[in-house]
Amino acid sequence: MMKHSCSILLLMFFLFAGCSGKNVEKTGKEHALNRQLKIGLVFDVGGRGDKSFNDSAYNGLELAKQKHGITFLYVEPQGEGADREAALRQMAADPDIGLIIGVGLLFSDDITAIAAEFPDKKFACIDYIPKHGVSIPNNLQGLVFEEKKGSYLAGALAGLVTKTKTVGFIGGMESNIIKKFETGFIEGVHSVNPAVRVISGYIGMTGAAFANPAKGKELALGQYGRGADIVYQAAGASGLGVIEAARESKRLVICTDRDQEAEAPGFVLSSMIKAVDRAVLKTVENVLDGSFKGGGVSVFGLSDRYTDYVYNNKNASLIGVKNHEQVEEIRKKIVEGKIVVDETAVGQ
């Protein structure tokens, strides 16, 4: 009986050891794949150093590199970004690159076409806009945020804080997605104070509007001069000019995409943040674990705070506890569907 029991124990040991060996081998292969994953990123107009949208995407790849050991390379757009199609194609033709990311809505058409040409590659596009009547390729995933809902919160905040009862909005390129920022902001302002006047302006009609800080500053100075004490900017690198105008005018600015308080301490009321870095990291992890799903759009919204606004010890005194509590209550009602903010509606 003792001998029989020992045989069983010995057999179990070998089975366990064999399984463990397979797991170690599998884990080793997974780590090797992680190290082998190479990602190509093409920046939006304004490029790296905008301290906003592009920098957030870059930070997402840095996080993926630190956490998972991936490698990446990036391309800066030239001028108004007319070479983005060539840059995407160059990335797709590189046999070592497994995932190509386009940063910004301007990539939508080009990345859709190129993804269809390179079905063995994976693609992702931040702020992707599907083209009516055109299917999204199975290897392309659009990454979008609830910027209208986030802008609604920014508007509510401005409506509660303003003392002059006049606030401003400055957008970069006049387009549907930036219109969502504007209309969400206006709706939010009027939800808490219908008497507040909103002055709106856009920097331009092309992608270059996201890379013109001088024009952003000029528009902001004009809005502050007309009585606005808070300006909400959704203008990429051009927003740096708006921040400069706020500092010079000693007025307040609400920024976008990233927390930009460090650019003008004491003058940044808040920032409507889109966690592009976390969305990029999540997309990379989906590729690594095999859960990447193309052919559609993934929404990174208010409910899990991928879309959010900044409230911390640096701006709490500017916002005020009661105002923060009121905006949080509005946020809760939007998430619960008690306040409806239609992300598809861009007109006002």
N, C-alpha and C positions, 0 to 999 in steps of 0.2 A: 504493500500500500504506500509506504514511504517512497519507494522507488518510483512508483507511478505518479505520485504527487510532484516529485522533483522533476520528472519528465515534462509534466504539464507546465510547471513554473518556468522551466528552461525554454519550452516552446513559446510561452507568452513573452519571455524576455526577448527572444529573437524577433518575434513579430513586432514588439514595441520598438526594438532597435531599428528594425527595417523600416517601419513607418516613420520613425524620427529621422532616419537618414533621408527618406524621400522628402519630408517637410523641409529639412535643412537645405536639400538640393533645390527644392522649389523656391524657398525663400531667397536663396542665393541668386537664382535666375531672375526673380522679381527685382532684386536690388540692382542686378546688372542691367535690366531693362530700364529701370529708373535712371541709372547713370547714362544710358545710351540715348534717352529721349532728348532730342534737340528741338528747340522751339524757335520759330522765326516770328518777329513782331515788326509791323510797319506802323510807325507813328502817324497820328493825325497832324493836320496843319498846326504849326506852333512848335511841334517837336518836343524832344526832351528838354526839361528846364522850364516848362510853363508853370511849374508849381501847382498844377491842377490836374486835368484829365489825363494827359500823356504820362506825367510823372507817376500818377497812381497806377496806371497799367504797368509801367516799368517796375514799380515797387512790388507788384504782384508776382512778376517773374523772379525778382530777387528773393521773395519769400519762398517760392517754389524751389529755387536753387538751394537755399539754406536748409529747407525741410526735407527735400527729396533728392537733391544732388543732380537735378537736370541742368542742361546747358542751354544757352540761348544767344541769339544775335538779333540786332535790330537795324532798321533802316530809317533815316530821317527823310521826310519829304522835302522836295525842292519847290520854292515859290508857293503856288497855290495848291500844290500836291497833285499836279497833273500826271506825275510819274508813278502814282500809287499802283496802277495796273501792272506796270513793268516790274515794280518791286515785289508785288505779290507773286507774279509769274516766276521771277528769279528764285524766290523762296520755295515755291512749289516744285521747281525743277531740281532742287538740291536733294539728292537721294538720302542725305543724313537727317533732314528735317522732317519730323513727324506731325507737327502741329503748327499751323500758320495763323496768326492773330492780326486782324485789322482793327485799328483803334479809331472808331468814329463812324458816324452815319454816312459819311462820304464814300466809304468803302463798299456800301451795300450792294450796288449793282456789279461792280468789278469782282468782288469776292464770290458772288453767286455764280457768275460765269466761269471763273477759274476753278472753283470747287467742282463744277460739273466736268471740267476738262481733266481734273486730277482726282479721280474717285478713290485712289488708294491713300490719299493724304487726308488729314483732318484739319478743318478750318473753324475759326470762331470769329465773330464780328461784334464788337461792342457798340451799342446803340444801333443795332441792325434794323433796317426798315425793309420789310418784305415788299417786293414789287408785285402790284396787282396782276393776277393771272399767271405769275411765274412761280413754279414750285421751288421750295427750298431743298437743295440737294441733301441726300442722306448723310453726307459727310460734313455738313456745315451746321453749326449751332449759332443762333443769334442770342446775344446777351443784352437784355434791356432792363431798365430801372423804372421805378414809378416816379419819374421826375415831376409829373403834374401834381401828384399827391404830396410829394416833398415840398414843392413850390407853394402849394396851398398852405402848408404849415408855416413856411417862410413868410407868406403874406399875412397870415393870422398874427404872427409875431410882430411884423412891421405895423399892422393896424393897431395892435395893443400898445406898442412902445412910442409911436410917433407923437410928437408934441405939436408939430406944425400942421398936422392933418393933410400933409402932402408927402407922397413917397414916389420913388422912381424905379423903373426897370430898364436895364440895358442888356440887349441880346447881341450875340456875335453875328453869325450868318442868319439872315431872315429865312427861316425854314420851318417846316411843320414841327420838328422836335423842339426847337427853341421857342416856338409859339406855345408849346405845352407849358414851358416854364412861365411864360408871360401870363397866359390865361389862368393857370393854377394860382399864380401869385395874386392876380387881381381878384379872383374868387375868394381867396383866403383873406385878403385885406377887407373886402366888403362883408364877409361873413361875421366879422367882429365889429366893424365900424363902417357902415354904408356911406358915411359922409366924407371919408378920406378920398382925396384926389390921387390918381395914379398917372404919372407921366411916363410914357414908354418911348424907347428909341432903339434903333438897330445900327450896328457899325457898318454892315454891308450886305451884299447879295451873293457873295462867293465865299469859298473856304478861307480866303485871305482875311476875312473879317475876324477870324479867331486868332490872328497874329498881328494885331495893330493896337498896341497899348496907348499910343499917342491919341488915336481917335477915341478910344475908350475913355481916356482922361478928359478929352474935350467935351464929350457928351455928358459925362458925369458932372463936370464943373457947371455946365449949362443947367442941368436938373437941380443941382444944389442952389444955383443962383435963382431958380424959379420957386424956391421955397421948400424943396424936398429935404428932409432931415435924415432919410434912410433911402439908399439905393440898392436894389437887388440886381446883381450882375450874373449873367450866364453867358460868358464870352470867351472862355478859354484863356489863352495868354493875354488877350486884350483886356481881360478883367484886372490885370495888374495895374493898368492905367486908372481904372475906376477906384481901385484901392488907394492909389497915390492921391487921387482927387479927394477922397474922403479924408485922408490925413491932412492935406493942405487946407481943406475947408472946415476941418474939425467937426465933421458930420459922421454918420454911421453908414456902413456898407454891410450887406449880406452877400457872402461869397457862395461858390458852388463847387461841387465835385470833391474837394478836399477841405479840411480845416485850414484856413489861411490866416488865422489870427496872428501868426508870427510876422506877417507882412506889414501889419499896422496895429500893434498892441493898443487896446483901448478904443479903437475905432471900428473893429469888426464885431458887429452885433451878434452874428452867428454865421454858420456856413451850412448850406443844404448839401449834405454829402451823399455821394454815390460811391459805395465801396467797390470801386473798379478793381482795386488790388485784391480784395477777398474773392471777387467773382472770377478774376483771372486764375488765382490759386485754386479755386474750386474746379474750374474747367480743366486745369492741368491734372489735378488729382483724379478727375473722372476719366481722363485718358489713361492714366497710370493704372487705375483699378479696373478698367474695361467697361465702365458705366457711361462713357461718353455717348450721347445720343444726338445725332444730327437730324436734319429734316424739320426743325422747328425752332421755337424761340423760348428761352428760359427767362423768367421774370424774377428779378432780385428786388424785393419790395420793402414796404414799411413793416410788415408783420415780423420779419426777422432782422429788421434794422439795417438791411443792405442799403436802403434809402432812408435817410434820417436827417436830423439837424443837430448841430452842436450845442450842448449845454454843459458847461463845466465850471471850475472855479475861476477861470480866466474871463468868462463873459457873464457869469451869474449876476453880478451887480448891475450890468447893463440891461439885462432882461428882466430881472426881478422875480422873486419866488412865485407870486400870485400869477404873473403872466406865464411863467413856465408851467405852472399847474394847469392853467386854462388851455395852453397849447397841447399839453399831454392828454388832456381830456378830449380835445378835438382829434388828436392822433388815434386814440382808442376808438372813437366813434367811426373814423374812416376805416380802420382795420375791421371793425365789427359790421360794417356796411350801413350803419345808422346815418352817416354822412356819405353821400355818393359823389365821388370825384371821377368823372368819366375820362379815363386816360386816352381814349380815342378821339375826343373832341378837342380841336385846336382853335376854333373860331371863338370870337367874343362878341 
